[in-house]
Amino acid sequence: GGYAKKSLSFSGAVAAFLVGTITFWSSVRCGVLLITFFITSSLATRVGKKTKLKIEGENFTLGGGRTWVQVISNAPATILCGLMLL
């Protein structure tokens, strides 16, 4: 869904599938939290475009989904969820 709405690049969608699968496997609660974070941060990005334009000025670029690097940055949270199982 994130790829279709252009919130994720193709590489970001693949990474999100892997991170999401691992997170849900470790804990449904953590998986729901991860999805909630993704949805709210995507909405905040879309709503905050005008503010971002003011802050970044001419450096502002419209569009562009999260890449695999941005998705993998959530991996520490996934690891912590996995450690909860031990």
Steps between C-alpha positions, in 0.01 A plus 500: 500500500783740581655443158169561322454829687862596426590509870763233426739452211525148356808424713321650801197278440718187485682602819170590670363155416805334659511725808122473542503122470775466759328748731161329478667162547656623824189671634165601355498796739835622363377442143190709558716771658731499196205534258352778714834683492522463123147627439524798736844604374383473138197717579717752684731520200211570265334754730829678575603571138441876529702520820777291347505730197547801728784331690687347205427776249640428155650169619150356546416208272145383461422130521740212537416207719701364787794292381632175644751698708223692675303181557799309637556783748201348683686170536621577855135511611442170322799346678371621837160346426675173419693513825170526689437139402805373686 
